[in-house]
């Protein structure tokens, strides 16, 4: 009888370990943690895949989603002080970004600093309605811009 009680207790503890060892974290989906940069911008019927606004499309928008639920975003053609910070979470095939920075872009301020990225396979799409769409790709390292290119207007 004592042996049965010990085995039962061991089974309960083992079951608790399996239930408690899931991979979900506070960010709602650490599989999305990583670095992203723009791969395409669509404005109306115009599509930009290499250059946009006089610079590289890859440096138009770069964001990092950390595994602890933080987001850091910036436009690499502007300087380091232009970084925007906030939080992110994942819900199914959507990544929700909420920026808290005072330097948030005009469009993010008008929308309360919140954006949604829809995930469709390897495509990450930030749909800004009438303002257009920004397609992002996951990268191991960001594309960099030369200092002389960044200072040109």
C-alpha positions, 0 to 999 in steps of 0.5 A: 500500500505504501508503495502504491502511494509513493508511485501515485505521488511520483506520477502526480509530480511527473505530470505536473512537470510535463504540464509546467514545462511548456514552451509558451512565454510572456511574449505569447510566442517566442518563435517570432523573437528576432530581427526583421527589416522591410523587404517591400513597401506598397503604396497604392499601386506602387511597389518598392522592393529596393529603394524607397524615399532615397534609401535602401528598402531594408533600412526603411524599417528595422525592428527587433522582437526580444524573447522577453516581449520587448520591441525595438524599432527604428529607421536605420537611415535616421540616427540611433536616437530615433529608436522606438521601444515598446512591447509585443505579443503574439496571438495566433498568426498576428504579432501585436506591437505597442510602442511607448516612445516619445519618438513614435512616428506620426502614424503610430501616434495617430493610432495610439502607437499600436500596429499589427503584423499578420503572419502568412507563412514566411511573410510578415505584413504590417497593413496600415490601411490607406497609408500602405503595407510594409512587408518585413522579412526575418533576418539574422543581421540587419542591412547597414547603411553607409554614414554618407548615405544616411546623411543625404537628404 
